[in-house]
């Protein structure tokens, strides 16, 4: 097996760096190995076989492009084209009534004190501080777009994001009596002495 691989490897390197005439002679050598049952490929020059497969390859590429286009249309809920856009309600910056945790800030503090996980790595390295988590409270009270706006590291950012993601639905903010989307930022404190 080793005797067979070394000439093949040399042939591949040679054909990749060779001129067209040398590559043609290398192609003839490769055909000898192909007949003996060894899988081969040629680097840097199209062979006759590759040219005959071009129509089949083009057909396969078109099938894949069509499948991707169908998936894109399937994921587009409104069924619009690329030029049309699905209207997403804007985030309201100054609502008449701000979104709130069910039960108010005291209930949120109790929830955080009960559910917050202080990562072991952060605890062992005496990491203390606040992670500011931002998210959008949708008009139905669900939270979307959760991310750490101000990070602390050592697993605290992920823990704070998981905490917010696990919260019950919020009471949405309102503008002119209508529930609206609002962005909220909450500081989540990590430390050996809990302020909650």
URFENGI-V269056 format. One record per run of one state. SS is the DSSP state (~ for helix, > for strand, _ for the rest). FROM is the first residue (numbers start at 1). TO is the last residue. Records with the same first field share a line. If there is no record, write none. Layout:
# URFENGI-V269056
SS: FROM-TO ; FROM-TO
This chain:
# URFENGI-V269056
_: 1-1 ; 18-19 ; 36-47 ; 53-53 ; 76-96 ; 98-99 ; 101-103 ; 116-119 ; 125-128 ; 138-142 ; 151-155 ; 166-170 ; 172-172 ; 176-177 ; 181-181 ; 191-196
~: 2-17 ; 20-35 ; 48-52 ; 54-75 ; 104-115 ; 120-124 ; 156-165
>: 97-97 ; 100-100 ; 129-137 ; 143-150 ; 171-171 ; 173-175 ; 178-180 ; 182-190
